[in-house]
Amino acid sequence: MMKLWRVTIALPTTLIASQAIAENWITVAVGDGHHAVIDKDSIRRGSDGLVYFVDSGGGDDSETSAVDCQQKVGFLVKDDENGDYPNWRGNGQKIEAGSPALIVLQYVCANAG
């Protein structure tokens, strides 16, 4: 019984630690000295067709975002400060041509698995 308890505690701890190690931050230049820092390992295409990724301004806080590559719409799903945004699907922002957000969209859409 004691061994089962150890495995129950060790497995989630190992999974959490492996996620922290898996971060592969990459800086994407977006112009005029500005940049976006994206965890390249977090980029994934969801079953809903959106591309999800984690980004950071280079600080300790990060946020999970999603983009619709076809419609060029961005969504803020959650951030470290406020947590989950329950109505994020209804709050998409159109990404304008020539904007820094368009460069981020192009990068994550090109690197989505």
Secondary structure in CASP SS format (residue, H / E / C, confidence):
PFRMAT SS
TARGET T0000
AUTHOR 0000-0000-0000
METHOD secondary structure of the structure
MODEL  1
M C 1.00
M H 1.00
K H 1.00
L H 1.00
W H 1.00
R H 1.00
V H 1.00
T H 1.00
I H 1.00
A H 1.00
L H 1.00
P H 1.00
T H 1.00
T H 1.00
L H 1.00
I H 1.00
A H 1.00
S H 1.00
Q H 1.00
A H 1.00
I H 1.00
A C 1.00
E C 1.00
N C 1.00
W E 1.00
I E 1.00
T E 1.00
V E 1.00
A E 1.00
V E 1.00
G E 1.00
D C 1.00
G C 1.00
H E 1.00
H E 1.00
A E 1.00
V E 1.00
I E 1.00
D E 1.00
K H 1.00
D H 1.00
S H 1.00
I C 1.00
R E 1.00
R E 1.00
G C 1.00
S C 1.00
D C 1.00
G C 1.00
L C 1.00
V E 1.00
Y E 1.00
F E 1.00
V E 1.00
D E 1.00
S E 1.00
G C 1.00
G C 1.00
G C 1.00
D C 1.00
D C 1.00
S E 1.00
E E 1.00
T E 1.00
S E 1.00
A E 1.00
V E 1.00
D E 1.00
C C 1.00
Q C 1.00
Q C 1.00
K C 1.00
V E 1.00
G E 1.00
F E 1.00
L E 1.00
V E 1.00
K E 1.00
D E 1.00
D C 1.00
E C 1.00
N C 1.00
G E 1.00
D E 1.00
Y C 1.00
P C 1.00
N C 1.00
W H 1.00
R H 1.00
G H 1.00
N H 1.00
G C 1.00
Q E 1.00
K E 1.00
I C 1.00
E C 1.00
A C 1.00
G C 1.00
S C 1.00
P H 1.00
A H 1.00
L H 1.00
I H 1.00
V H 1.00
L H 1.00
Q H 1.00
Y H 1.00
V H 1.00
C H 1.00
A H 1.00
N C 1.00
A C 1.00
G C 1.00
END
